[in-house]
Amino acid sequence: TNIVGLGITPQCRINRDYITKKLGISPMRASEIADQMESIWERWAPYASADGRLNFYQIQGLVNRQRFENGDVFLIPVMKPIKNDRPYQLAFQVVEADRVDTPTEHKSNKNFRAGVEIDDFGEPVNYYVSEGFPGDWKYNGYAKNMTFRRLPAYDQFGRRNVMHIYKMLRPDQSRGVPDLANVI
């Protein structure tokens, strides 16, 4: 709570010189565009969570806690159908670190590190997310925890498919370390 506070809120600052000189838009219209962008954000923020339970600011708090407790956390941008009050399709699915792991058939592959497939330079290529949650095998069956969804790190346009949030402490580190690990 003391780190995140009320959360990061955007403030649209349009490069007025660029817009007025290069695009021929008046300064008044540039201000209107900035106001519209902030309005779009305000309408979207309450529906930021793919599961419909958290707003954008609550996601920030959850992500910060998970990074502190587990060392890392994953955000997956998804497109959900517009229904009920949801104004836009974009939402974030928060994935707990325990669900990201290397499938059994890739355990001996040097390019797989704890669920992150990397290229020869260390850049993430794919992430592997378990369909089940560790510890749920009693209820959902062991097979579900061994089934993985492969998520490419980037889409065909070069945009991130997976946002892996962790603090890198060493070169070649591909997963996070909980802040309390050293204390233990």
C-alpha positions as CSV (number, residue, x, y, z in Angstrom):
1,T,0.0,0.0,0.0
2,N,2.8,2.4,0.8
3,I,4.6,1.7,-2.5
4,V,1.6,1.8,-4.9
5,G,-0.6,4.2,-3.0
6,L,-3.5,5.3,-5.2
7,G,-1.7,3.9,-8.2
8,I,-0.1,5.2,-11.4
9,T,-2.5,7.4,-13.2
10,P,-1.8,8.7,-16.7
11,Q,-1.8,12.3,-17.6
12,C,-2.0,12.9,-21.3
13,R,0.6,15.4,-22.5
14,I,0.4,15.9,-26.2
15,N,3.4,17.3,-28.0
16,R,1.6,20.4,-29.1
17,D,4.4,21.7,-31.3
18,Y,4.4,18.5,-33.3
19,I,0.7,18.3,-33.6
20,T,0.1,21.9,-34.6
21,K,3.1,22.3,-37.0
22,K,3.4,18.8,-38.5
23,L,-0.3,17.7,-38.5
24,G,-2.0,21.1,-38.7
25,I,-4.2,20.6,-35.6
26,S,-5.0,23.7,-33.6
27,P,-3.9,24.0,-30.0
28,M,-7.5,24.0,-28.9
29,R,-8.2,20.7,-30.7
30,A,-5.0,19.2,-29.3
31,S,-6.3,20.0,-25.8
32,E,-9.6,18.4,-26.6
33,I,-7.8,15.2,-27.9
34,A,-5.8,15.1,-24.6
35,D,-9.1,15.3,-22.6
36,Q,-10.6,12.6,-24.7
37,M,-7.7,10.3,-24.1
38,E,-7.9,10.8,-20.4
39,S,-11.7,10.1,-20.5
40,I,-11.1,6.9,-22.4
41,W,-8.6,5.8,-19.7
42,E,-11.1,6.6,-16.9
43,R,-13.8,4.5,-18.6
44,W,-11.4,1.6,-19.2
45,A,-9.6,1.5,-15.8
46,P,-12.6,-0.1,-13.8
47,Y,-12.6,-3.0,-16.3
48,A,-8.9,-3.7,-16.6
49,S,-9.0,-7.2,-15.2
50,A,-9.9,-10.1,-17.5
51,D,-11.6,-11.9,-14.6
52,G,-13.8,-8.8,-13.9
53,R,-12.7,-8.6,-10.3
54,L,-10.1,-5.9,-10.2
55,N,-9.7,-2.4,-11.6
56,F,-6.4,-1.1,-13.0
57,Y,-5.3,0.3,-9.6
58,Q,-6.1,-3.0,-7.8
59,I,-4.1,-4.9,-10.4
60,Q,-1.1,-2.6,-9.7
61,G,-1.3,-3.4,-6.0
62,L,-1.6,-7.2,-6.7
63,V,1.3,-7.1,-9.2
64,N,3.5,-5.3,-6.6
65,R,2.6,-7.8,-3.9
66,Q,3.2,-10.8,-6.1
67,R,6.6,-9.5,-7.2
68,F,7.5,-9.0,-3.6
69,E,6.2,-12.4,-2.4
70,N,7.0,-14.6,-5.4
71,G,9.7,-12.7,-7.2
72,D,7.7,-12.2,-10.4
73,V,4.3,-12.1,-11.9
74,F,2.9,-12.2,-15.4
75,L,0.4,-9.9,-17.2
76,I,-1.2,-11.1,-20.4
77,P,-3.1,-8.5,-22.4
78,V,-6.3,-10.2,-23.8
79,M,-9.2,-9.0,-25.9
80,K,-12.6,-9.7,-24.2
81,P,-16.0,-9.3,-25.8
82,I,-17.7,-6.0,-25.0
83,K,-20.7,-6.9,-22.9
84,N,-22.4,-5.7,-19.7
85,D,-20.7,-2.4,-18.8
86,R,-17.3,-3.2,-20.3
87,P,-16.5,-0.3,-22.7
88,Y,-13.4,-1.7,-24.4
89,Q,-12.1,-5.2,-25.3
90,L,-8.6,-4.8,-23.8
91,A,-8.1,-6.4,-20.4
92,F,-5.2,-7.9,-18.4
93,Q,-5.0,-11.5,-17.1
94,V,-2.8,-11.7,-14.1
95,V,-0.9,-15.0,-13.9
96,E,0.7,-16.2,-10.7
97,A,4.4,-17.2,-11.0
98,D,3.7,-20.7,-9.7
99,R,1.8,-21.5,-12.9
100,V,4.7,-20.7,-15.2
101,D,7.0,-23.7,-15.5
102,T,8.9,-25.8,-18.1
103,P,6.9,-28.7,-19.6
104,T,8.5,-32.1,-18.8
105,E,9.5,-32.7,-22.4
106,H,11.7,-29.6,-22.4
107,K,13.3,-29.9,-19.0
108,S,16.7,-30.8,-20.5
109,N,16.7,-28.1,-23.1
110,K,19.2,-25.3,-22.4
111,N,16.9,-22.7,-23.8
112,F,14.2,-23.3,-21.2
113,R,14.4,-21.7,-17.8
114,A,11.6,-22.2,-15.3
115,G,8.9,-21.8,-17.9
116,V,10.6,-19.1,-20.0
117,E,11.9,-20.2,-23.4
118,I,14.8,-18.0,-24.5
119,D,16.8,-17.6,-27.7
120,D,20.6,-17.9,-27.9
121,F,20.9,-14.2,-26.7
122,G,18.7,-14.7,-23.7
123,E,15.6,-12.9,-25.1
124,P,12.3,-14.5,-24.1
125,V,10.6,-16.3,-27.0
126,N,7.8,-18.1,-25.3
127,Y,6.2,-18.5,-21.9
128,Y,4.6,-21.8,-20.7
129,V,1.6,-21.4,-18.4
130,S,0.1,-24.5,-16.7
131,E,-3.6,-25.0,-17.2
132,G,-3.9,-26.0,-13.6
133,F,-2.6,-24.5,-10.4
134,P,0.1,-26.4,-8.4
135,G,-1.5,-28.1,-5.5
136,D,-4.9,-28.5,-7.2
137,W,-4.1,-32.0,-8.5
138,K,-6.2,-33.5,-5.8
139,Y,-9.3,-31.8,-7.2
140,N,-8.6,-31.2,-10.9
141,G,-6.4,-34.2,-11.6
142,Y,-2.7,-34.3,-12.1
143,A,-2.9,-34.2,-15.9
144,K,-4.3,-30.6,-15.9
145,N,-1.3,-29.3,-14.0
146,M,0.9,-31.0,-16.7
147,T,-0.9,-29.3,-19.6
148,F,0.8,-26.1,-20.7
149,R,-0.4,-23.2,-22.8
150,R,2.5,-21.8,-24.9
151,L,2.4,-18.0,-25.1
152,P,4.7,-16.3,-27.6
153,A,6.5,-13.4,-26.0
154,Y,5.6,-11.1,-29.0
155,D,2.7,-11.0,-31.5
156,Q,3.2,-10.7,-35.3
157,F,3.3,-6.9,-34.9
158,G,6.1,-7.0,-32.4
159,R,3.9,-6.1,-29.4
160,R,4.3,-7.9,-26.1
161,N,2.0,-10.8,-25.5
162,V,3.3,-11.4,-22.0
163,M,4.5,-8.8,-19.6
164,H,6.9,-10.5,-17.2
165,I,7.4,-8.2,-14.2
166,Y,10.4,-8.9,-12.0
167,K,13.6,-7.3,-10.7
168,M,16.7,-8.4,-12.7
169,L,19.6,-8.8,-10.3
170,R,22.1,-10.7,-12.4
171,P,22.9,-11.0,-16.1
172,D,21.1,-13.9,-17.8
173,Q,18.5,-14.0,-15.0
174,S,15.2,-15.2,-16.5
175,R,12.9,-15.3,-13.4
176,G,12.4,-13.2,-10.4
177,V,13.6,-13.8,-6.8
178,P,11.2,-13.0,-3.8
179,D,12.4,-10.0,-1.8
180,L,12.5,-12.1,1.4
181,A,14.6,-14.9,-0.1
182,N,17.8,-13.5,1.4
183,V,16.2,-13.2,4.8
184,I,15.3,-16.9,4.9
